[in-house]
Amino acid sequence: MSPDTDRIAVPTNGRGPHPVAAPVEEATPTDPADAVQLPSGIDLSNAVSPKQLAVGLGIVASVVLLLAERARRRRSGD
């Protein structure tokens, strides 16, 4: 095993542990226009997944159908 304390021993089917890959250094762009903007925590907290959007639209559609049915019953009950 490696003397590194940050590695976890993983079974390797009888083979020795793999060497630790060298960390990749991030290139800092010289031009600010080339910099990639990562979304902030606020952007991620406001993001809506397609599943959440579908559930929300389903709820809105069911409420609209319930209101339409109630309005139809009032008109035909006169």
Sequence and secondary structure as in RCSB ss.txt:
>XXXX:A:sequence
MSPDTDRIAVPTNGRGPHPVAAPVEEATPTDPADAVQLPSGIDLSNAVSPKQLAVGLGIVASVVLLLAERARRRR
SGD
>XXXX:A:secstr
  S TT      TTS              SSGGGS     HHHHHH   HHHHHHHHHHHHHHHHHHHHHHHHHH
HT 
